[in-house]
């Protein structure tokens, strides 16, 4: 992005997960708790949401976190123990100390905790970029010229909203 002259803003200066060289990804829906707060604190920043191809979890060096990677519940688990199929599946398990997935009303492809994330320790090639969503047409039109034609660019305000189970995670 810097090579294309796009101003890049980082949004997590503290990285409590201790993985400064990792890219943090949400699964199926952005971490709306963090994303909303960041957008309110940085109203002059123009935001975009990337939709990536799921195959990257098989192809790239990934760590699976059933909760926020910066939470003690997660960062105390060694990285090696968060890199296998079971760690991925744990993102979708029932919580022992929270509402059931049925009560949350979420689909099977949503992680149970909306702050669950995947840490990717590789650069993510643009071949994994499926779509890029903008909150408004003005921002889409501003960046459309630098988006490769292989990436679907569109306005999708739902990507800037909250998950339907938000009331359980206040």
Secondary structure as the mmCIF struct_conf table of DSSP 4:
data_model
#
loop_
_struct_conf.conf_type_id
_struct_conf.id
_struct_conf.beg_label_comp_id
_struct_conf.beg_label_asym_id
_struct_conf.beg_label_seq_id
_struct_conf.end_label_comp_id
_struct_conf.end_label_asym_id
_struct_conf.end_label_seq_id
TURN_TY1_P TURN_TY1_P1 UNK A 2 UNK A 5
BEND BEND1 UNK A 11 UNK A 11
BEND BEND2 UNK A 13 UNK A 14
TURN_TY1_P TURN_TY1_P2 UNK A 16 UNK A 17
BEND BEND3 UNK A 18 UNK A 18
TURN_TY1_P TURN_TY1_P3 UNK A 20 UNK A 21
STRN STRN1 UNK A 23 UNK A 25
BEND BEND4 UNK A 27 UNK A 29
HELX_RH_AL_P HELX_RH_AL_P1 UNK A 32 UNK A 41
TURN_TY1_P TURN_TY1_P4 UNK A 43 UNK A 44
BEND BEND5 UNK A 45 UNK A 45
STRN STRN2 UNK A 48 UNK A 52
TURN_TY1_P TURN_TY1_P5 UNK A 54 UNK A 55
HELX_RH_AL_P HELX_RH_AL_P2 UNK A 56 UNK A 59
BEND BEND6 UNK A 60 UNK A 60
STRN STRN3 UNK A 62 UNK A 65
BEND BEND7 UNK A 66 UNK A 67
TURN_TY1_P TURN_TY1_P6 UNK A 69 UNK A 70
BEND BEND8 UNK A 71 UNK A 71
HELX_RH_AL_P HELX_RH_AL_P3 UNK A 72 UNK A 75
TURN_TY1_P TURN_TY1_P7 UNK A 76 UNK A 76
BEND BEND9 UNK A 77 UNK A 77
HELX_RH_3T_P HELX_RH_3T_P1 UNK A 79 UNK A 82
BEND BEND10 UNK A 83 UNK A 84
HELX_RH_AL_P HELX_RH_AL_P4 UNK A 85 UNK A 90
TURN_TY1_P TURN_TY1_P8 UNK A 91 UNK A 92
BEND BEND11 UNK A 93 UNK A 93
HELX_LH_PP_P HELX_LH_PP_P1 UNK A 94 UNK A 95
TURN_TY1_P TURN_TY1_P9 UNK A 96 UNK A 97
BEND BEND12 UNK A 98 UNK A 98
HELX_RH_AL_P HELX_RH_AL_P5 UNK A 101 UNK A 104
TURN_TY1_P TURN_TY1_P10 UNK A 105 UNK A 105
TURN_TY1_P TURN_TY1_P11 UNK A 108 UNK A 109
BEND BEND13 UNK A 110 UNK A 110
BEND BEND14 UNK A 112 UNK A 113
TURN_TY1_P TURN_TY1_P12 UNK A 114 UNK A 115
STRN STRN4 UNK A 117 UNK A 120
BEND BEND15 UNK A 122 UNK A 122
HELX_RH_3T_P HELX_RH_3T_P2 UNK A 126 UNK A 128
STRN STRN5 UNK A 129 UNK A 134
BEND BEND16 UNK A 135 UNK A 136
HELX_RH_AL_P HELX_RH_AL_P6 UNK A 137 UNK A 143
HELX_RH_3T_P HELX_RH_3T_P3 UNK A 144 UNK A 146
BEND BEND17 UNK A 147 UNK A 147
TURN_TY1_P TURN_TY1_P13 UNK A 149 UNK A 150
BEND BEND18 UNK A 151 UNK A 151
STRN STRN6 UNK A 152 UNK A 155
HELX_RH_3T_P HELX_RH_3T_P4 UNK A 157 UNK A 160
BEND BEND19 UNK A 161 UNK A 161
TURN_TY1_P TURN_TY1_P14 UNK A 164 UNK A 165
HELX_RH_3T_P HELX_RH_3T_P5 UNK A 166 UNK A 169
#
